[in-house]
Amino acid sequence: MSTLTHPDMGQTKQPVVQNSPRSQTYVVDDQTTLTEPYNPPTPTIDDRLAQFETPAEEPTVTEYPLPPKKSISKTLEKLIFIGKTTEEVEIDGIKFELSTLTNKEHGEIVKAMYRFSEAADLFTVRVLTLANALKKIDGLSIDDIEIEGDFEDNFHKRMSIIDYLQLSVVEKLFDKYEGLIKEEDEASEKDKEIKNS
C-alpha cells in the first residue's frame, strides 16, 4: 500500500506510472545480395561545399534611375548646368550663396511637403526651398557647418540651420531666390525669342 505524502492527496486506483522510457527492440532484415561490396563515389570538397551555398539574390528593381558615373562627359556636364543660376547675397556683412534648384531637389521639396500634409504653410515651403537653394554661408558649405543635434541626413540639418535664422533674413533670402527664378525664366524666354527669329 502506498503512503500519503500530502494530506490533500488521495489514494489512486490506477497503476503507478514510471517516468523512465521503455526500451523497444526492432528487427531489421537487411540482407545485401551484391556480389561486390558497394563503394559510393566520394564527393569532392567542392561538391560538398556547393550543397551549402545558395546563390545570393540581388534585387533587380530600382526605384530611381542610377546616378551618372563620376567620369561625366563634357556634353552631359553642360546639360546638367544649363539654366543654373547662382548669386551671392550679402546681408549685414554676411555672404550667402543661393542657387536655382535641380529637378531632383524640387522632388525632395514636394516629398517633404506631402509629409507635412495640410500643415505645410508658406514658412514651411520657404524653409524647404532654402534648405536646397542655400549652398554657402561666408564661403563655407552649409553642409560643413557644425550644429548640435541628431539629424537623419544633411537635408534635415540644412532645414534646422534655416530655422535658426531670423525671419527677416529668411524673407530676404527667399526673395532673392525668387528673383533668381525670374531671371532664369526671362533668360529662357529670350533664348526662345532668339531661336524663333
Contact map, one row per residue, 1 for C-alpha under 8 A:
11100000000000000000000000000000000000000000000000000000000000000000000000000000000000000000000000000000000000000000000000000000000000000000000000000000000000000000000000000000000000000000000000000
11110000001000000000000000000000000000000000000000000000000000000000000000000000000000000000000000000000000000000000000000000000000000000000000000000000000000000000000000000000000000000000000000000
11111000000000000000000000000000000000000000000000000000000000000000000000000000000000000000000000000000000000000000000000000000000000000000000000000000000000000000000000000000000000000000000000000
01111110111000000000000000000000000000000000000000000000000000000000000000000000000000000000000000000000000000000000000000000000000000000000000000000000000000000000000000000000000000000000000000000
00111110100000000000000000000000000000000000000000000000000000000000000000000000000000000000000000000000000000000000000000000000000000000000000000000000000000000000000000000000000000000000000000000
00011111100000000000000000000000000000000000000000000000000000000000000000000000000000000000000000000000000000000000000000000000000000000000000000000000000000000000000000000000000000000000000000000
00011111110000000000000000000000000000000000000000000000000000000000000000000000000000000000000000000000000000000000000000000000000000000000000000000000000000000000000000000000000000000000000000000
00000111110000000000000000000000000000000000000000000000000000000000000000000000000000000000000000000000000000000000000000000000000000000000000000000000000000000000000000000000000000000000000000000
00011111111000000000000000000000000000000000000000000000000000000000000000000000000000000000000000000000000000000000000000000000000000000000000000000000000000000000000000000000000000000000000000000
00010011111100000000000000000000000000000000000000000000000000000000000000000000000000000000000000000000000000000000000000000000000000000000000000000000000000000000000000000000000000000000000000000
01010000111110000000000000000000000000000000000000000000000000000000000000000000000000000000000000000000000000000000000000000000000000000000000000000000000000000000000000000000000000000000000000000
00000000011111100000000000000000000000000000000000000000000000000000000000000000000000000000000000000000000000000000000000000000000000000000000000000000000000000000000000000000000000000000000000000
00000000001111100000000000000000000000000000000000000000000000000000000000000000000000000000000000000000000000000000000000000000000000000000000000000000000000000000000000000000000000000000000000000
00000000000111110000000000000000000000000000000000000000000000000000000000000000000000000000000000000000000000000000000000000000000000000000000000000000000000000000000000000000000000000000000000000
00000000000111111000000000000000000000000000000000000000000000000000000000000000000000000000000000000000000000000000000000000000000000000000000000000000000000000000000000000000000000000000000000000
00000000000001111100000000000000000000000000000000000000000000000000000000000000000000000000000000000000000000000000000000000000000000000000000000000000000000000000000000000000000000000000000000000
00000000000000111110000000000000000000000000000000000000000000000000000000000000000000000000000000000000000000000000000000000000000000000000000000000000000000000000000000000000000000000000000000000
00000000000000011111000000000000000000000000000000000000000000000000000000000000000000000000000000000000000000000000000000000000000000000000000000000000000000000000000000000000000000000000000000000
00000000000000001111100000000000000000000000000000000000000000000000000000000000000000000000000000000000000000000000000000000000000000000000000000000000000000000000000000000000000000000000000000000
00000000000000000111110000000000000000000000000000000000000000000000000000000000000000000000000000000000000000000000000000000000000000000000000000000000000000000000000000000000000000000000000000000
00000000000000000011111000000000000000000000000000000000000000000000000000000000000000000000000000000000000000000000000000000000000000000000000000000000000000000000000000000000000000000000000000000
00000000000000000001111100000000000000000000000000000000000000000000000000000000000000000000000000000000000000000000000000000000000000000000000000000000000000000000000000000000000000000000000000000
00000000000000000000111110000000000000000000000000000000000000000000000000000000000000000000000000000000000000000000000000000000000000000000000000000000000000000000000000000000000000000000000000000
00000000000000000000011111000000000000000000000000000000000000000000000000000000000000000000000000000000000000000000000000000000000000000000000000000000000000000000000000000000000000000000000000000
00000000000000000000001111100000000000000000000000000000000000000000000000000000000000000000000000000000000000000000000000000000000000000000000000000000000000000000000000000000000000000000000000000
00000000000000000000000111110000000000000000000000000000000000000000000000000000000000000000000000000000000000000000000000000000000000000000000000000000000000000000000000000000000000000000000000000
00000000000000000000000011111000000000000000000000000000000000000000000000000000000000000000000000000000000000000000000000000000000000000000000000000000000000000000000000000000000000000000000000000
00000000000000000000000001111100000000000000000000000000000000000000000000000000000000000000000000000000000000000000000000000000000000000000000000000000000000000000000000000000000000000000000000000
00000000000000000000000000111110000000000000000000000000000000000000000000000000000000000000000000000000000000000000000000000000000000000000000000000000000000000000000000000000000000000000000000000
00000000000000000000000000011111000000000000000000000000000000000000000000000000000000000000000000000000000000000000000000000000000000000000000000000000000000000000000000000000000000000000000000000
00000000000000000000000000001111100000000000000000000000000000000000000000000000000000000000000000000000000000000000000000000000000000000000000000000000000000000000000000000000000000000000000000000
00000000000000000000000000000111110000000000000000000000000000000000000000000000000000000000000000000000000000000000000000000000000000000000000000000000000000000000000000000000000000000000000000000
00000000000000000000000000000011111000000000000000000000000000000000000000000000000000000000000000000000000000000000000000000000000000000000000000000000000000000000000000000000000000000000000000000
00000000000000000000000000000001111111000000000000000000000000000000000000000000000000000000000000000000000000000000000000000000000000000000000000000000000000000000000000000000000000000000000000000
00000000000000000000000000000000111110000000000000000000000000000000000000000000000000000000000000000000000000000000000000000000000000000000000000000000000000000000000000000000000000000000000000000
00000000000000000000000000000000011111000000000000000000000000000000000000000000000000000000000000000000000000000000000000000000000000000000000000000000000000000000000000000000000000000000000000000
00000000000000000000000000000000011111100000000000000000000000000000000000000000000000000000000000000000000000000000000000000000000000000000000000000000000000000000000000000000000000000000000000000
00000000000000000000000000000000010111110000000000000000000000000000000000000000000000000000000000000000000000000000000000000000000000000000000000000000000000000000000000000000000000000000000000000
00000000000000000000000000000000000011111000000000000000000000000000000000000000000000000000000000000000000000000000000000000000000000000000000000000000000000000000000000000000000000000000000000000
00000000000000000000000000000000000001111100000000000000000000000000000000000000000000000000000000000000000000000000000000000000000000000000000000000000000000000000000000000000000000000000000000000
00000000000000000000000000000000000000111110000000000000000000000000000000000000000000000000000000000000000000000000000000000000000000000000000000000000000000000000000000000000000000000000000000000
00000000000000000000000000000000000000011111000000000000000000000000000000000000000000000000000000000000000000000000000000000000000000000000000000000000000000000000000000000000000000000000000000000
00000000000000000000000000000000000000001111111100000000000000000000000000000000000000000000000000000000000000000000000000000000000000000000000000000000000000000000000000000000000000000000000000000
00000000000000000000000000000000000000000111111100000000000000000000000000000000000000000000000000000000000000000000000000000000000000000000000000000000000000000000000000000000000000000000000000000
00000000000000000000000000000000000000000011111110000000000000000000000000000000000000000000000000000000000000000000000000000000000000000000000000000000000000000000000000000000000000000000000000000
00000000000000000000000000000000000000000011111111000000000000000000000000000000000000000000000000000000000000000000000000000000000000000000000000000000000000000000000000000000000000000000000000000
00000000000000000000000000000000000000000011111111100000000000000000000000000000000000000000000000000000000000000000000000000000000000000000000000000000000000000000000000000000000000000000000000000
00000000000000000000000000000000000000000011111111110000000000000000000000000000000000000000000000000000000000000000000000000000000000000000000000000000000000000000000000000000000000000000000000000
00000000000000000000000000000000000000000000111111111000000000000000000000000000000000000000000000000000000000000000000000000000000000000000000000000000000000000000000000000000000000000000000000000
00000000000000000000000000000000000000000000011111111100000000000000000000000000000000000000000000000000000000000000000000000000000000000000000000000000000000000000000000000000000000000000000000000
00000000000000000000000000000000000000000000001111111100000000000000000000000000000000000000000000000000000000000000000000000000000000000000000000000000000000000000000000000000000000000000000000000
00000000000000000000000000000000000000000000000111111100000000000000000000000000000000000000000000000000000000000000000000000000000000000000000000000000000000000000000000000000000000000000000000000
00000000000000000000000000000000000000000000000011111110000000000000000000000000000000000000000000000000000000000000000000000000000000000000000000000000000000000000000000000000000000000000000000000
00000000000000000000000000000000000000000000000001111111000000000000000000000000000000000000000000000000000000000000000000000000000000000000000000000000000000000000000000000000000000000000000000000
00000000000000000000000000000000000000000000000000001111100000000000000000000000000000000000000000000000000000000000000000000000000000000000000000000000000000000000000000000000000000000000000000000
00000000000000000000000000000000000000000000000000000111110000000000000000000000000000000000000000000000000000000000000000000000000000000000000000000000000000000000000000000000000000000000000000000
00000000000000000000000000000000000000000000000000000011111000000000000000000000000000000000000000000000000000000000000000000000000000000000000000000000000000000000000000000000000000000000000000000
00000000000000000000000000000000000000000000000000000001111100000000000000000000000000000000000000000000000000000000000000000000000000000000000000000000000000000000000000000000000000000000000000000
00000000000000000000000000000000000000000000000000000000111111000000000000000000000000000000000000000000000000000000000000000000000000000000000000000000000000000000000000000000000000000000000000000
00000000000000000000000000000000000000000000000000000000011111000000000000000000000000000000000000000000000000000000000000000000000000000000000000000000000000000000000000000000000000000000000000000
00000000000000000000000000000000000000000000000000000000001111100000000000000000000000000000000000000000000000000000000000000000000000000000000000000000000000000000000000000000000000000000000000000
00000000000000000000000000000000000000000000000000000000001111111000000000000000000000000000000000000000000000000000000000000000000000000000000000000000000000000000000000000000000000000000000000000
00000000000000000000000000000000000000000000000000000000000011111000000000000000000000000000000000000000000000000000000000000000000000000000000000000000000000000000000000000000000000000000000000000
00000000000000000000000000000000000000000000000000000000000001111100000000000000000000000000000000000000000000000000000000000000000000000000000000000000000000000000000000000000000000000000000000000
00000000000000000000000000000000000000000000000000000000000001111110000000000000000000000000000000000000000000000000000000000000000000000000000000000000000000000000000000000000000000000000000000000
00000000000000000000000000000000000000000000000000000000000000011111000000000000000000000000000000000000000000000000000000000000000000000000000000000000000000000000000000000000000000000000000000000
00000000000000000000000000000000000000000000000000000000000000001111100000000000000000000000000000000000000000000000000000000000000000000000000000000000000000000000000000000000000000000000000000000
00000000000000000000000000000000000000000000000000000000000000000111110100000000000000000000000000000000000000000000000000000000000000000000000000000000000000000000000000000000000000000000000000000
00000000000000000000000000000000000000000000000000000000000000000011111100000000000000000000000000000000000000000000000000000000000000000000000000000000000000000000000000000000000000000000000000000
00000000000000000000000000000000000000000000000000000000000000000001111100000000000000000000000000000000000000000000000000000000000000000000000000000000000000000000000000000000000000000000000000000
00000000000000000000000000000000000000000000000000000000000000000000111110000000000000000000000000000000000000000000000000000000000000000000000000000000000000000000000000000000000000000000000000000
00000000000000000000000000000000000000000000000000000000000000000001111111011000000000000000000000000000000000000000000000000000000000000000000000000000000000000000000000000000000000000000000000000
00000000000000000000000000000000000000000000000000000000000000000000001111111000000000000000000000000000000000000000000000000000000000000000000000000000000000000000000000000000000000000000000000000
00000000000000000000000000000000000000000000000000000000000000000000000111111100000000000000000000000000000000000000000000000000000000000000000000000000000000000000000000000000000000000000000000000
00000000000000000000000000000000000000000000000000000000000000000000000011111110000000000000000000000000000000000000000000000000000000000000000000000000000000000000000000000000000000000000000000000
00000000000000000000000000000000000000000000000000000000000000000000000111111111000000000000000000000000000000000000000000000000000000000000000000000000000000000000000000000000000000000000000000000
00000000000000000000000000000000000000000000000000000000000000000000000111111111100000000000000000000000000000000000000000000000000000000000000000000000000000000000000000000000000000000000000000000
00000000000000000000000000000000000000000000000000000000000000000000000001111111110000000000000000000000000000000000000000000000000000000000000000000000000000000000000000000000000000000000000000000
00000000000000000000000000000000000000000000000000000000000000000000000000111111110000000000000000000000000000000000000000000000000000000000000000000000000000000000000000000000000000000000000000000
00000000000000000000000000000000000000000000000000000000000000000000000000011111110000000000000000000000000000000000000000000000000000000000000000000000000000000000000000000000000000000000000000000
00000000000000000000000000000000000000000000000000000000000000000000000000001111111100000000000000000000000000000000000000000000000000000000000000000000000000000000000000000000000000000000000000000
00000000000000000000000000000000000000000000000000000000000000000000000000000111111100000000000000000000000000000000000000000000000000000000000000000000000000000000000000000000000000000000000000000
00000000000000000000000000000000000000000000000000000000000000000000000000000000111110000000000000000000000000000000000000000000000000000000000000000000000000000000000000000000000000010001000000000
00000000000000000000000000000000000000000000000000000000000000000000000000000000111111000000000000111000000000000000000000000000000000000000000000000000000000000000000000000000000000010000000000000
00000000000000000000000000000000000000000000000000000000000000000000000000000000001111100000000000110000000000000000000000000000000000000000000000000000000000000000000000000000000100010000000000000
00000000000000000000000000000000000000000000000000000000000000000000000000000000000111110000000011110000000000000000000000000000000000000000000000000000000000000000000000000000000100000000000000000
00000000000000000000000000000000000000000000000000000000000000000000000000000000000011111000000011100000000000000000000000000000000000000000000000000000000000000000000000000000000100000000000000000
00000000000000000000000000000000000000000000000000000000000000000000000000000000000001111100001111000000000000000000000000000000000000000000000000000000000000000000000000000000000000000000000000000
00000000000000000000000000000000000000000000000000000000000000000000000000000000000000111110001111000000000000000000000000000000000000000000000000000000000000000000000000001001000000000000000000000
00000000000000000000000000000000000000000000000000000000000000000000000000000000000000011111111100000000000000000000000000000000000000000000000000000000000000000000000000000000000000000000000000000
00000000000000000000000000000000000000000000000000000000000000000000000000000000000000001111111100000000000000000000000000000000000000000000000000000000000000000000000010000000000000000000000000000
00000000000000000000000000000000000000000000000000000000000000000000000000000000000000000111110000000000000000000000000000000000000000000000000000000000000000000000000000000000000000000000000000000
00000000000000000000000000000000000000000000000000000000000000000000000000000000000000000111111000000000000000000000000000000000000000000000000000000000000000000000000000000000000000000000000000000
00000000000000000000000000000000000000000000000000000000000000000000000000000000000000000111111100000000000000000000000000000000000000001100000000000000000000000000000000000000000000000000000000000
00000000000000000000000000000000000000000000000000000000000000000000000000000000000000011110111110000000000000000000000000000000000000001110000000000000000000000000000000000000000000000000000000000
00000000000000000000000000000000000000000000000000000000000000000000000000000000000000011110011111000000000000000000000000000000000001111110000000000000000000000000000000000000000000000000000000000
00000000000000000000000000000000000000000000000000000000000000000000000000000000000001111000001111100000000000000000000000000000000001111010000000000000000000000000000000000000000000000000000000000
00000000000000000000000000000000000000000000000000000000000000000000000000000000000001111000000111110000000000000000000000000000000011110000000000000000000000000000000000001000100000000000000000000
00000000000000000000000000000000000000000000000000000000000000000000000000000000000111100000000011111000000000000000000000000000000011100000000000000000000000000000000000000000100100000000000000000
00000000000000000000000000000000000000000000000000000000000000000000000000000000000111000000000001111100000000000000000000000000000010000000000000000000000000000000000000000000100110000000000000000
00000000000000000000000000000000000000000000000000000000000000000000000000000000000100000000000000111111110000000000000000000000000110000000000000000000000000000000000000000000000000000000000000000
00000000000000000000000000000000000000000000000000000000000000000000000000000000000000000000000000011111110000000000000000000000000000000000000000000000000000000000000000000000000000000000000000000
00000000000000000000000000000000000000000000000000000000000000000000000000000000000000000000000000001111111000000000000000000000000000000000000000000000000000000000000000000000000000000000000000000
00000000000000000000000000000000000000000000000000000000000000000000000000000000000000000000000000001111111100000000000000000000000000000000000000000000000000000000000000000000000000000000000000000
00000000000000000000000000000000000000000000000000000000000000000000000000000000000000000000000000001111111110000000000000000000000100000000000000000000000000000000000000000000000000000000000000000
00000000000000000000000000000000000000000000000000000000000000000000000000000000000000000000000000001111111111000000000000000000000000000000000000000000000000000000000000000000000000000000000000000
00000000000000000000000000000000000000000000000000000000000000000000000000000000000000000000000000000011111111100000000000000000000000000000000000000000000000000000000000000000000000000000000000000
00000000000000000000000000000000000000000000000000000000000000000000000000000000000000000000000000000001111111110000000000000000000000000000000000000000000000000000000000000000000000000000000000000
00000000000000000000000000000000000000000000000000000000000000000000000000000000000000000000000000000000111111111000000000001001100000000000000000000000000000000000000000000000000000000000000000000
00000000000000000000000000000000000000000000000000000000000000000000000000000000000000000000000000000000011111111100000000000000000000000000000000000000000000000000000000000000000000000000000000000
00000000000000000000000000000000000000000000000000000000000000000000000000000000000000000000000000000000001111111110000000000000000000000000000000000000000000000000000000000000000000000000000000000
00000000000000000000000000000000000000000000000000000000000000000000000000000000000000000000000000000000000111111111000000000001000000000000000000000000000000000000000000000000000000000000000000000
00000000000000000000000000000000000000000000000000000000000000000000000000000000000000000000000000000000000011111111100100011000000000000000000000000000000000000000000000000000000000000000000000000
00000000000000000000000000000000000000000000000000000000000000000000000000000000000000000000000000000000000001111111100000000000000000000000000000000000000000000000000000000000000000000000000000000
00000000000000000000000000000000000000000000000000000000000000000000000000000000000000000000000000000000000000111111100000000000000000000000000000000000000000000000000000000000000000000000000000000
00000000000000000000000000000000000000000000000000000000000000000000000000000000000000000000000000000000000000011111111100000000000000000000000000000000000000000000000000000000000000000000000000000
00000000000000000000000000000000000000000000000000000000000000000000000000000000000000000000000000000000000000001111111100000000000000000000000000000000000000000000000000000000000000000000000000000
00000000000000000000000000000000000000000000000000000000000000000000000000000000000000000000000000000000000000000001111110000000000000000000000000000000000000000000000000000000000000000000000000000
00000000000000000000000000000000000000000000000000000000000000000000000000000000000000000000000000000000000000000001111110000000000000000000000000000000000000000000000000000000000000000000000000000
00000000000000000000000000000000000000000000000000000000000000000000000000000000000000000000000000000000000000001001111111111000000000000000000000000000000000000000000000000000000000000000000000000
00000000000000000000000000000000000000000000000000000000000000000000000000000000000000000000000000000000000000000000011111111000000000000000000000000000000000000000000000000000000000000000000000000
00000000000000000000000000000000000000000000000000000000000000000000000000000000000000000000000000000000000000000000000111111100000000000000000000000000000000000000000000000000000000000000000000000
00000000000000000000000000000000000000000000000000000000000000000000000000000000000000000000000000000000000000000000000111111110000000000000000000000000000000000000000000000000000000000000000000000
00000000000000000000000000000000000000000000000000000000000000000000000000000000000000000000000000000000000000001000000111111111000000000000000000000000000000000000000000000000000000000000000000000
00000000000000000000000000000000000000000000000000000000000000000000000000000000000000000000000000000000000010001000000111111111100000000000000000000000000000000000000000000000000000000000000000000
00000000000000000000000000000000000000000000000000000000000000000000000000000000000000000000000000000000000000000000000001111111110000000000000000000000000000000000000001000100000000000000000000000
00000000000000000000000000000000000000000000000000000000000000000000000000000000000000000000000000000000000000000000000000111111111000000000000000000000000000100110000000000000000000000000000000000
00000000000000000000000000000000000000000000000000000000000000000000000000000000000000000000000000000000000010010000000000011111111100000000000000000000000000100000000000000000000000000000000000000
00000000000000000000000000000000000000000000000000000000000000000000000000000000000000000000000000000000000010000000000000001111111110000000000000000000000000000000000000000000000000000000000000000
00000000000000000000000000000000000000000000000000000000000000000000000000000000000000000000000000000000000000000000000000000111111111000000000000000000000000100100000000001100000000000000000000000
00000000000000000000000000000000000000000000000000000000000000000000000000000000000000000000000000000000000000000000000000000011111111000000000000000000001001100100000000000000000000000000000000000
00000000000000000000000000000000000000000000000000000000000000000000000000000000000000000000000000001000100000000000000000000001111111100000000000000000001001000000000000000000000000000000000000000
00000000000000000000000000000000000000000000000000000000000000000000000000000000000000000000000001111000000000000000000000000000111111100000000000000000000000000000000000000000100000000000000000000
00000000000000000000000000000000000000000000000000000000000000000000000000000000000000000000000111100000000000000000000000000000011111111000010000000000000000000000000000000000000000000000000000000
00000000000000000000000000000000000000000000000000000000000000000000000000000000000000000000000111100000000000000000000000000000000111111000110000000000000000000000000000000000000000000000000000000
00000000000000000000000000000000000000000000000000000000000000000000000000000000000000000000000111000000000000000000000000000000000001111111110000000000000000000000000000000000000000000000000000000
00000000000000000000000000000000000000000000000000000000000000000000000000000000000000000000011110000000000000000000000000000000000001111111110000000000000000000000000000000000000000000000000000000
00000000000000000000000000000000000000000000000000000000000000000000000000000000000000000000011100000000000000000000000000000000000000011111000000000000000000000000000000000000000000000000000000000
00000000000000000000000000000000000000000000000000000000000000000000000000000000000000000000001110000000000000000000000000000000000000011111100000000000000000000000000000000000000000000000000000000
00000000000000000000000000000000000000000000000000000000000000000000000000000000000000000000000000000000000000000000000000000000000000011111110110000000000000000000000000000000000000000000000000000
00000000000000000000000000000000000000000000000000000000000000000000000000000000000000000000000000000000000000000000000000000000000000111011111110000000000000000000000000000000000000000000000000000
00000000000000000000000000000000000000000000000000000000000000000000000000000000000000000000000000000000000000000000000000000000000001111001111110000000000001000000000000000000000000000000000000000
00000000000000000000000000000000000000000000000000000000000000000000000000000000000000000000000000000000000000000000000000000000000000000000111110000000010011000000000000000000000000000000000000000
00000000000000000000000000000000000000000000000000000000000000000000000000000000000000000000000000000000000000000000000000000000000000000001111111000000000000000000000000000000000000000000000000000
00000000000000000000000000000000000000000000000000000000000000000000000000000000000000000000000000000000000000000000000000000000000000000001111111100000000000000000000000000000000000000000000000000
00000000000000000000000000000000000000000000000000000000000000000000000000000000000000000000000000000000000000000000000000000000000000000000000111110000000000000000000000000000000000000000000000000
00000000000000000000000000000000000000000000000000000000000000000000000000000000000000000000000000000000000000000000000000000000000000000000000011111000000010001000000000000000000000000000000000000
00000000000000000000000000000000000000000000000000000000000000000000000000000000000000000000000000000000000000000000000000000000000000000000000001111100000000000000000000000000000000000000000000000
00000000000000000000000000000000000000000000000000000000000000000000000000000000000000000000000000000000000000000000000000000000000000000000000000111110000000000000000000000000000000000000000000000
00000000000000000000000000000000000000000000000000000000000000000000000000000000000000000000000000000000000000000000000000000000000000000000000000011111000000000000000000000000000000000000000000000
00000000000000000000000000000000000000000000000000000000000000000000000000000000000000000000000000000000000000000000000000000000000000000000000000001111110110000000000000000000000000000000000000000
00000000000000000000000000000000000000000000000000000000000000000000000000000000000000000000000000000000000000000000000000000000000000000000000000000111110110000000000000000000000000000000000000000
00000000000000000000000000000000000000000000000000000000000000000000000000000000000000000000000000000000000000000000000000000000000000000000000000000011111110000000000000000000000000000000000000000
00000000000000000000000000000000000000000000000000000000000000000000000000000000000000000000000000000000000000000000000000000000000000000000001000000011111111000000000000000000000000000000000000000
00000000000000000000000000000000000000000000000000000000000000000000000000000000000000000000000000000000000000000000000000000000001100000000000000000000111111100000000000000000000000000000000000000
00000000000000000000000000000000000000000000000000000000000000000000000000000000000000000000000000000000000000000000000000000000000000000000000000000011111111110000000000000000000000000000000000000
00000000000000000000000000000000000000000000000000000000000000000000000000000000000000000000000000000000000000000000000000000000000000000000001000100011111111111000000000000000000000000000000000000
00000000000000000000000000000000000000000000000000000000000000000000000000000000000000000000000000000000000000000000000000000000001100000000011000000000011111111100000000000000000000000000000000000
00000000000000000000000000000000000000000000000000000000000000000000000000000000000000000000000000000000000000000000000000000011011000000000000000000000001111111110000000000000000000000000000000000
00000000000000000000000000000000000000000000000000000000000000000000000000000000000000000000000000000000000000000000000000000000000000000000000000000000000111111111000000000000000000000000000000000
00000000000000000000000000000000000000000000000000000000000000000000000000000000000000000000000000000000000000000000000000000000000000000000000000100000000011111111100000000000000000000000000000000
00000000000000000000000000000000000000000000000000000000000000000000000000000000000000000000000000000000000000000000000000000010011000000000000000000000000001111111100001000000000000000000000000000
00000000000000000000000000000000000000000000000000000000000000000000000000000000000000000000000000000000000000000000000000000010000000000000000000000000000000111111110000000000000000000000000000000
00000000000000000000000000000000000000000000000000000000000000000000000000000000000000000000000000000000000000000000000000000000000000000000000000000000000000011111110000000000000000000000000000000
00000000000000000000000000000000000000000000000000000000000000000000000000000000000000000000000000000000000000000000000000000000000000000000000000000000000000001111111011000000000000000000000000000
00000000000000000000000000000000000000000000000000000000000000000000000000000000000000000000000000000000000000000000000000000000000000000000000000000000000000000011111111000000000000000000000000000
00000000000000000000000000000000000000000000000000000000000000000000000000000000000000000000000000000000000000000000000000000000000000000000000000000000000000000000111111100000000000000000000000000
00000000000000000000000000000000000000000000000000000000000000000000000000000000000000000000000000000000000000000000000000000000000000000000000000000000000000000000011111110000000000000000000000000
00000000000000000000000000000000000000000000000000000000000000000000000000000000000000000010000000000000000000000000000000000000000000000000000000000000000000000000111111111000000000000000000000000
00000000000000000000000000000000000000000000000000000000000000000000000000000000000000000000000000000000000000000000000000000100000000000000000000000000000000000100111111111100000000000000000000000
00000000000000000000000000000000000000000000000000000000000000000000000000000000000000000000000000000000000000000000000000000000000000000000000000000000000000000000001111111110000000000000000000000
00000000000000000000000000000000000000000000000000000000000000000000000000000000000000000000000000000000000000000000000000000000000000000000000000000000000000000000000111111111000000000000000000000
00000000000000000000000000000000000000000000000000000000000000000000000000000000000000001000000001000000000000000000000000000000010000000000000000000000000000000000000011111111100000000000000000000
00000000000000000000000000000000000000000000000000000000000000000000000000000000000000000000000000000000000000000000000000000100010000000000000000000000000000000000000001111111110000000000000000000
00000000000000000000000000000000000000000000000000000000000000000000000000000000000000000000000000000000000000000000000000000000000000000000000000000000000000000000000000111111111000000000000000000
00000000000000000000000000000000000000000000000000000000000000000000000000000000000000001000000000000000000000000000000000000000000000000000000000000000000000000000000000011111111100000000000000000
00000000000000000000000000000000000000000000000000000000000000000000000000000000000000000000000001110000000000000000000000000000000010000000000000000000000000000000000000001111111110000000000000000
00000000000000000000000000000000000000000000000000000000000000000000000000000000000000000000000000000000000000000000000000000000000000000000000000000000000000000000000000000111111111000000000000000
00000000000000000000000000000000000000000000000000000000000000000000000000000000000000000000000000000000000000000000000000000000000000000000000000000000000000000000000000000011111111100000000000000
00000000000000000000000000000000000000000000000000000000000000000000000000000000000011100000000000110000000000000000000000000000000000000000000000000000000000000000000000000001111111110000000000000
00000000000000000000000000000000000000000000000000000000000000000000000000000000000000000000000000010000000000000000000000000000000000000000000000000000000000000000000000000000111111111000000000000
00000000000000000000000000000000000000000000000000000000000000000000000000000000000000000000000000000000000000000000000000000000000000000000000000000000000000000000000000000000011111111100000000000
00000000000000000000000000000000000000000000000000000000000000000000000000000000000000000000000000000000000000000000000000000000000000000000000000000000000000000000000000000000001111111110000000000
00000000000000000000000000000000000000000000000000000000000000000000000000000000001110000000000000000000000000000000000000000000000000000000000000000000000000000000000000000000000111111111000000000
00000000000000000000000000000000000000000000000000000000000000000000000000000000000000000000000000000000000000000000000000000000000000000000000000000000000000000000000000000000000011111111100000000
00000000000000000000000000000000000000000000000000000000000000000000000000000000000000000000000000000000000000000000000000000000000000000000000000000000000000000000000000000000000001111111110000000
00000000000000000000000000000000000000000000000000000000000000000000000000000000000000000000000000000000000000000000000000000000000000000000000000000000000000000000000000000000000000111111111000000
00000000000000000000000000000000000000000000000000000000000000000000000000000000001000000000000000000000000000000000000000000000000000000000000000000000000000000000000000000000000000011111111100000
00000000000000000000000000000000000000000000000000000000000000000000000000000000000000000000000000000000000000000000000000000000000000000000000000000000000000000000000000000000000000001111111110000
00000000000000000000000000000000000000000000000000000000000000000000000000000000000000000000000000000000000000000000000000000000000000000000000000000000000000000000000000000000000000000111111111000
00000000000000000000000000000000000000000000000000000000000000000000000000000000000000000000000000000000000000000000000000000000000000000000000000000000000000000000000000000000000000000011111111100
00000000000000000000000000000000000000000000000000000000000000000000000000000000000000000000000000000000000000000000000000000000000000000000000000000000000000000000000000000000000000000001111111110
00000000000000000000000000000000000000000000000000000000000000000000000000000000000000000000000000000000000000000000000000000000000000000000000000000000000000000000000000000000000000000000111111111
00000000000000000000000000000000000000000000000000000000000000000000000000000000000000000000000000000000000000000000000000000000000000000000000000000000000000000000000000000000000000000000011111111
00000000000000000000000000000000000000000000000000000000000000000000000000000000000000000000000000000000000000000000000000000000000000000000000000000000000000000000000000000000000000000000001111111
00000000000000000000000000000000000000000000000000000000000000000000000000000000000000000000000000000000000000000000000000000000000000000000000000000000000000000000000000000000000000000000000111111
00000000000000000000000000000000000000000000000000000000000000000000000000000000000000000000000000000000000000000000000000000000000000000000000000000000000000000000000000000000000000000000000011111
